[in-house]
Structures are given as structure tokens and as C-alpha cells.
Amino acid sequence: MSERAAPFYCPYCGDEDLRPSEAGHGAWECAACNRAFQLKFLGLLAQGLQRADSGGDEI
């Protein structure tokens, strides 16, 4: 993959009018609500770590 993923909408107001911010890597600005936010990759989860299934299929 050669390009980084971009957010589709503002996490605060839901608008799609986003622009990259000059504040740094992963920073975005929303023109609708005038907020700035930053996306950050935290890392991968440990292999084998799974969420508990809350289904009622147990015997």
C-alpha cells in the first residue's frame, strides 16, 4: 500500500468536509465544526487475543 488511509467523516459532528492539518502527521481539520483531531495507530493486538462471544449457543 502506498497511500495512507484518510478518515471519511469527522468523529465529532459527522461531516465529510475534512482537510489535512499542518499540525503534524495524522492531523485533520473539520470545516463544519471547526475542530482539529489526530489519528494515531497504536499497534497490533496480540495473536490469539479474541473477544468473548456473547452468544447464547452454549450447552
C-alpha angles and dihedrals in degrees: 000000000000101000130061121238117256126208115257097210142008112272090217106046104008095236120143099216096107129153131184111261125228088224092092148284113337094010120135135183126213114214093196100058098017093234130137124212138172132224118214132183108223100187143263124306118246114272112261094024106130135167116254112257110240093196121127096231096111120118 
